[in-house]
Amino acid sequence: MLIVQICVGSSCHLKGSQDIVELLQAGIAEHHLEDDVILSGSFCIGKCNRVGVTVQVNDDVHVGITKENFREFFKTNILDPIEAERK
């Protein structure tokens, strides 16, 4: 089970956190990961970046998540760990 927290604080909100939430929801539904991922919002995680949104997956903090790099982030940090866990 992965716990994914998306920063929805003012800085990340202005940089598109709502878009990242929607992309995560769509990716989870597309890959049928509803039983493998818990999504939650979080106020400032404390790792603000000039570009993109901060997302925490379990204990790992990822900065600079944008619509453009989302697919790579999702594969590397959501899909791959879940597939490895299932083996």
C-alpha positions as CSV (number, residue, x, y, z in Angstrom):
1,M,0.0,0.0,0.0
2,L,1.3,3.4,-1.0
3,I,0.3,6.6,0.8
4,V,0.5,9.5,-1.6
5,Q,0.1,13.0,-0.3
6,I,-0.2,15.9,-2.7
7,C,0.7,19.4,-1.4
8,V,-2.3,21.7,-1.7
9,G,-0.7,24.6,0.1
10,S,-0.9,28.0,-1.5
11,S,2.4,27.7,-3.5
12,C,1.7,24.2,-4.9
13,H,-2.0,25.2,-5.5
14,L,-0.8,28.1,-7.7
15,K,1.6,25.7,-9.5
16,G,-1.1,23.2,-10.4
17,S,-1.7,20.8,-7.6
18,Q,-5.3,20.3,-8.7
19,D,-4.0,19.1,-12.1
20,I,-1.7,16.6,-10.4
21,V,-4.5,15.4,-8.1
22,E,-6.7,14.8,-11.2
23,L,-3.8,13.0,-13.1
24,L,-3.2,10.8,-10.0
25,Q,-6.9,9.9,-9.8
26,A,-7.0,9.1,-13.5
27,G,-3.8,7.0,-13.4
28,I,-5.0,5.0,-10.3
29,A,-8.4,4.3,-12.0
30,E,-6.8,3.4,-15.4
31,H,-4.4,0.9,-13.7
32,H,-7.0,-0.3,-11.2
33,L,-4.9,0.6,-8.2
34,E,-7.7,1.7,-5.9
35,D,-6.8,-1.0,-3.4
36,D,-3.1,-0.2,-3.6
37,V,-2.9,3.6,-3.2
38,I,-4.3,6.0,-0.6
39,L,-4.5,9.6,-1.9
40,S,-4.6,12.6,0.4
41,G,-4.0,16.2,0.4
42,S,-1.5,17.9,2.6
43,F,-0.7,21.4,3.4
44,C,2.9,22.6,2.9
45,I,5.3,19.7,3.0
46,G,8.2,22.2,3.4
47,K,10.0,21.5,0.1
48,C,8.6,24.2,-2.1
49,N,10.2,24.4,-5.5
50,R,10.2,27.0,-8.2
51,V,8.4,24.7,-10.6
52,G,5.8,22.1,-10.0
53,V,4.1,20.5,-7.1
54,T,5.5,18.6,-4.1
55,V,4.2,15.0,-3.7
56,Q,5.2,12.6,-0.9
57,V,5.0,8.9,-1.6
58,N,5.2,7.1,1.8
59,D,8.4,8.7,3.2
60,D,9.9,9.9,-0.1
61,V,9.3,13.6,-1.0
62,H,9.3,14.5,-4.7
63,V,9.4,18.1,-5.9
64,G,8.8,19.7,-9.2
65,I,6.0,17.4,-10.4
66,T,4.3,18.9,-13.4
67,K,1.8,17.7,-16.1
68,E,4.8,17.3,-18.4
69,N,6.8,15.0,-16.2
70,F,3.8,13.3,-14.5
71,R,3.9,10.1,-16.6
72,E,7.5,9.4,-15.6
73,F,6.9,10.2,-12.0
74,F,3.8,7.9,-11.9
75,K,5.6,5.0,-13.5
76,T,8.7,5.3,-11.3
77,N,7.1,6.1,-8.0
78,I,3.7,4.5,-8.2
79,L,3.5,1.7,-10.8
80,D,7.0,0.2,-10.4
81,P,6.8,-0.1,-6.6
82,I,3.4,-1.7,-6.7
83,E,4.4,-4.2,-9.3
84,A,7.5,-5.0,-7.3
85,E,5.4,-5.5,-4.2
86,R,3.1,-7.9,-6.0
87,K,5.9,-10.2,-7.0
